[in-house]
Amino acid sequence: MSWIFLREFISNWQMTGAIAPSSARLARKMMEHAEVKNAQCILELGPGTGPFTEAIHSCMPDGARYLGLELNTVFVDRLRQRFPTMQFEAKAVQEYDFDEFLKPGEMFDTVVSGLPWTAFPTELQIAILDHALTRLKPGGRLATFAYAGFHLLPTGKHFRELLQSRVNLLGRSDIVWLNVLPAFIYQTTKI
Ligand SMILES: C[S@@+](CC[C@H](N)C(=O)[O-])C[C@H]1O[C@@H](n2cnc3c(N)ncnc32)[C@H](O)[C@@H]1O
């Protein structure tokens, strides 16, 4: 399915933010850091063609609820066909009304992010992060990845600082070399 991803990257590189989908190895590591196997309510940001979604699907507990928010309608159509028991909305994260999904008093246990944060302007990073975090349980997990090396650039450093101003940054994973490009995960919890 990578050619679809590449085509979407060519038509909107800034929103797609990567030339290839994440690898299964990075996806497995994301599941560990997001503790998806213990989650009852899961939010995925920017599932794209679904590498993290596939991993979530295989390790989420029976009866757990899942919401995937993806801007690109081509990806959403495919995700709906591929994972008919999971819920996808073709919406920008920062504009989605979570009351449409969450039951009264319900919050997400974990957030798995596939968003290309460093391709976004700061205002958009803040809008997305703050909007998603308002519905994450205190102590809930947020796992997000960064491309190794890019985290040393000013945009990468800036995003890390933003993350640290909003969540507890517990640490980062080892680099997953088997990924285009090699990447690591920031493991965080809601303050
Ligand atoms: C770097 S791709 C990652 C896709 C997939 N998670 C992966 O790891 O292969 C980022 C995805 O986020 C989506 N996206 C970008 N901005 C978004 C936003 N504000 N709300 C929802 N999805 C967004 C893009 O359309 C794209 O599919």
The ligand as a MOL file (V3000), in Angstrom:
LIG
                    3D

  0  0  0     0  0            999 V3000
M  V30 BEGIN CTAB
M  V30 COUNTS 27 29 0 0 0
M  V30 BEGIN ATOM
M  V30 1 C 3.3910 10.7730 8.8300 0
M  V30 2 S 1.7860 10.1930 8.3270 0 CHG=1
M  V30 3 C 1.7530 8.7550 9.3970 0
M  V30 4 C 0.7230 7.7470 9.0590 0
M  V30 5 C 0.7970 6.4770 9.9170 0
M  V30 6 N 0.4350 6.7600 11.2940 0
M  V30 7 C 2.1800 5.8850 9.8660 0
M  V30 8 O 2.8810 5.9440 10.8880 0
M  V30 9 O 2.5440 5.3570 8.7950 0 CHG=-1
M  V30 10 C 0.7080 11.3630 9.1280 0
M  V30 11 C -0.7740 11.2350 8.8870 0
M  V30 12 O -1.4350 12.2340 9.6510 0
M  V30 13 C -2.5000 12.7940 8.8980 0
M  V30 14 N -2.7780 14.1380 9.4320 0
M  V30 15 C -1.9980 15.2570 9.2840 0
M  V30 16 N -2.5220 16.2800 9.9720 0
M  V30 17 C -3.6490 15.8190 10.5800 0
M  V30 18 C -4.6300 16.4090 11.4460 0
M  V30 19 N -4.5510 17.6970 11.8150 0
M  V30 20 N -5.6500 15.6310 11.8830 0
M  V30 21 C -5.7410 14.3280 11.5050 0
M  V30 22 N -4.8380 13.7130 10.6920 0
M  V30 23 C -3.8170 14.4420 10.2350 0
M  V30 24 C -1.9810 12.7710 7.4670 0
M  V30 25 O -3.0330 12.8270 6.5390 0
M  V30 26 C -1.1940 11.4630 7.4430 0
M  V30 27 O -2.0090 10.3930 7.0330 0
M  V30 END ATOM
M  V30 BEGIN BOND
M  V30 1 1 1 2
M  V30 2 1 2 3
M  V30 3 1 2 10
M  V30 4 1 3 4
M  V30 5 1 4 5
M  V30 6 1 5 6
M  V30 7 1 5 7
M  V30 8 2 7 8
M  V30 9 1 7 9
M  V30 10 1 10 11
M  V30 11 1 11 12
M  V30 12 1 11 26
M  V30 13 1 12 13
M  V30 14 1 13 14
M  V30 15 1 13 24
M  V30 16 1 14 15
M  V30 17 1 14 23
M  V30 18 2 15 16
M  V30 19 1 16 17
M  V30 20 1 17 18
M  V30 21 2 17 23
M  V30 22 1 18 19
M  V30 23 2 18 20
M  V30 24 1 20 21
M  V30 25 2 21 22
M  V30 26 1 22 23
M  V30 27 1 24 25
M  V30 28 1 24 26
M  V30 29 1 26 27
M  V30 END BOND
M  V30 END CTAB
M  END
